[in-house]
Amino acid sequence: MPHFKATGHELLTPGEMGEADRLNIASGIDGMALMEAAGHAVKNVVLEHYPDIVRAVILCGPGNNGGDGYVVARLLAARGVAVVVYRNGAPRADGDAAKAAAHWTGSVLPLDALAIADGDVVIDALYGAGFKGGLRGADAVAAKLVRESGAPVVAV
């Protein structure tokens, strides 16, 4: 299997990640448990690399990657970090992402209202391993805004 290494951690290709998710769920591991584990891992990376973080800007998509983002939002807020969530659509009804979103008690703004301030850390949870095609509309505008802001980005 091809893979990449960065900062001492193995990174899976999108195909490998999709297969790992499929195998974990097929083994009986609950999808919400996977989402919680992913959220904790991302929270830990954010706090390790940005220990003085004041505000996290979290971009959530409608799928499970977005669900991971809602978990990260909840966990960072519980640690005293100011969090603002922007989304490009509501989570798919009755899925794990919808459950994760329901546990996020903060505000959720539309992606086209995205604003990034100096010192923000952006957590990109718009799309995951299953994404195909290119960014369009508000997604493309948000990506350009993030890139031009120079804010650090942690991708889920």
C-alpha positions as a Python dict, from the first residue, in 0.01 Angstrom:
ca = {
    (1, 'M'): (0, 0, 0),
    (2, 'P'): (136, 344, -84),
    (3, 'H'): (144, 593, 201),
    (4, 'F'): (305, 916, 303),
    (5, 'K'): (491, 1009, 619),
    (6, 'A'): (479, 1351, 778),
    (7, 'T'): (601, 1460, 1119),
    (8, 'G'): (651, 1099, 1223),
    (9, 'H'): (292, 997, 1152),
    (10, 'E'): (179, 778, 867),
    (11, 'L'): (-76, 940, 638),
    (12, 'L'): (-312, 727, 434),
    (13, 'T'): (-414, 803, 79),
    (14, 'P'): (-785, 884, 28),
    (15, 'G'): (-847, 531, -102),
    (16, 'E'): (-670, 375, 196),
    (17, 'M'): (-866, 594, 437),
    (18, 'G'): (-1196, 496, 279),
    (19, 'E'): (-1101, 130, 304),
    (20, 'A'): (-990, 170, 668),
    (21, 'D'): (-1325, 333, 753),
    (22, 'R'): (-1515, 58, 572),
    (23, 'L'): (-1322, -218, 750),
    (24, 'N'): (-1363, -57, 1093),
    (25, 'I'): (-1738, -16, 1051),
    (26, 'A'): (-1771, -370, 909),
    (27, 'S'): (-1590, -501, 1219),
    (28, 'G'): (-1868, -361, 1437),
    (29, 'I'): (-1705, -40, 1554),
    (30, 'D'): (-1971, 225, 1593),
    (31, 'G'): (-1950, 515, 1345),
    (32, 'M'): (-1997, 768, 1626),
    (33, 'A'): (-1708, 610, 1816),
    (34, 'L'): (-1487, 660, 1509),
    (35, 'M'): (-1605, 1021, 1481),
    (36, 'E'): (-1531, 1088, 1848),
    (37, 'A'): (-1185, 931, 1812),
    (38, 'A'): (-1113, 1144, 1505),
    (39, 'G'): (-1233, 1456, 1684),
    (40, 'H'): (-1011, 1387, 1986),
    (41, 'A'): (-711, 1323, 1759),
    (42, 'V'): (-763, 1650, 1571),
    (43, 'K'): (-818, 1843, 1896),
    (44, 'N'): (-492, 1701, 2030),
    (45, 'V'): (-300, 1799, 1716),
    (46, 'V'): (-443, 2152, 1726),
    (47, 'L'): (-354, 2200, 2093),
    (48, 'E'): (-8, 2047, 2044),
    (49, 'H'): (81, 2269, 1749),
    (50, 'Y'): (-109, 2583, 1860),
    (51, 'P'): (-101, 2578, 2242),
    (52, 'D'): (-190, 2948, 2261),
    (53, 'I'): (-489, 2920, 2027),
    (54, 'V'): (-755, 3179, 2103),
    (55, 'R'): (-1007, 3107, 1828),
    (56, 'A'): (-1074, 2813, 1600),
    (57, 'V'): (-1263, 2859, 1275),
    (58, 'I'): (-1411, 2522, 1180),
    (59, 'L'): (-1543, 2456, 830),
    (60, 'C'): (-1794, 2169, 824),
    (61, 'G'): (-1936, 1986, 526),
    (62, 'P'): (-2255, 1776, 522),
    (63, 'G'): (-2082, 1436, 550),
    (64, 'N'): (-1889, 1251, 816),
    (65, 'N'): (-1583, 1474, 772),
    (66, 'G'): (-1807, 1762, 875),
    (67, 'G'): (-1928, 1548, 1166),
    (68, 'D'): (-1566, 1518, 1278),
    (69, 'G'): (-1552, 1899, 1264),
    (70, 'Y'): (-1851, 1935, 1498),
    (71, 'V'): (-1680, 1699, 1746),
    (72, 'V'): (-1359, 1907, 1726),
    (73, 'A'): (-1566, 2224, 1784),
    (74, 'R'): (-1725, 2078, 2097),
    (75, 'L'): (-1394, 1951, 2235),
    (76, 'L'): (-1201, 2274, 2172),
    (77, 'A'): (-1480, 2483, 2323),
    (78, 'A'): (-1470, 2261, 2632),
    (79, 'R'): (-1099, 2351, 2661),
    (80, 'G'): (-1182, 2724, 2660),
    (81, 'V'): (-1107, 2796, 2296),
    (82, 'A'): (-1347, 3035, 2122),
    (83, 'V'): (-1498, 2841, 1831),
    (84, 'V'): (-1695, 2953, 1530),
    (85, 'V'): (-1841, 2691, 1296),
    (86, 'Y'): (-1925, 2759, 932),
    (87, 'R'): (-2097, 2500, 718),
    (88, 'N'): (-2181, 2457, 354),
    (89, 'G'): (-2495, 2256, 425),
    (90, 'A'): (-2680, 2071, 694),
    (91, 'P'): (-2556, 1722, 782),
    (92, 'R'): (-2737, 1438, 613),
    (93, 'A'): (-3039, 1348, 827),
    (94, 'D'): (-3010, 1049, 1061),
    (95, 'G'): (-2636, 1004, 995),
    (96, 'D'): (-2351, 1022, 1239),
    (97, 'A'): (-2268, 1376, 1124),
    (98, 'A'): (-2619, 1488, 1222),
    (99, 'K'): (-2570, 1331, 1566),
    (100, 'A'): (-2236, 1509, 1609),
    (101, 'A'): (-2389, 1840, 1497),
    (102, 'A'): (-2670, 1797, 1749),
    (103, 'H'): (-2410, 1778, 2029),
    (104, 'W'): (-2254, 2109, 1921),
    (105, 'T'): (-2436, 2379, 2118),
    (106, 'G'): (-2260, 2680, 1967),
    (107, 'S'): (-2370, 2881, 1670),
    (108, 'V'): (-2336, 2763, 1313),
    (109, 'L'): (-2302, 3016, 1033),
    (110, 'P'): (-2331, 2967, 656),
    (111, 'L'): (-1999, 2919, 478),
    (112, 'D'): (-2058, 3224, 262),
    (113, 'A'): (-2037, 3438, 580),
    (114, 'L'): (-1681, 3314, 651),
    (115, 'A'): (-1458, 3565, 827),
    (116, 'I'): (-1105, 3493, 945),
    (117, 'A'): (-922, 3717, 1192),
    (118, 'D'): (-553, 3743, 1274),
    (119, 'G'): (-452, 3463, 1507),
    (120, 'D'): (-730, 3224, 1401),
    (121, 'V'): (-656, 2858, 1335),
    (122, 'V'): (-872, 2707, 1061),
    (123, 'I'): (-987, 2346, 1086),
    (124, 'D'): (-1097, 2218, 746),
    (125, 'A'): (-1365, 1951, 784),
    (126, 'L'): (-1550, 2028, 461),
    (127, 'Y'): (-1479, 1709, 268),
    (128, 'G'): (-1312, 1379, 337),
    (129, 'A'): (-1168, 1085, 150),
    (130, 'G'): (-1476, 1041, -69),
    (131, 'F'): (-1459, 1389, -225),
    (132, 'K'): (-1450, 1393, -603),
    (133, 'G'): (-1429, 1686, -837),
    (134, 'G'): (-1336, 2044, -761),
    (135, 'L'): (-1456, 2311, -524),
    (136, 'R'): (-1730, 2538, -656),
    (137, 'G'): (-1940, 2826, -530),
    (138, 'A'): (-1909, 2913, -161),
    (139, 'D'): (-1663, 2626, -111),
    (140, 'A'): (-1421, 2772, -368),
    (141, 'V'): (-1464, 3125, -229),
    (142, 'A'): (-1397, 2998, 125),
    (143, 'A'): (-1085, 2809, 15),
    (144, 'K'): (-953, 3124, -152),
    (145, 'L'): (-1028, 3333, 158),
    (146, 'V'): (-851, 3083, 384),
    (147, 'R'): (-549, 3068, 154),
    (148, 'E'): (-527, 3449, 129),
    (149, 'S'): (-567, 3491, 507),
    (150, 'G'): (-243, 3311, 576),
    (151, 'A'): (-407, 3143, 876),
    (152, 'P'): (-271, 2802, 971),
    (153, 'V'): (-496, 2518, 852),
    (154, 'V'): (-546, 2177, 1009),
    (155, 'A'): (-720, 1941, 768),
    (156, 'V'): (-938, 1664, 909),
}
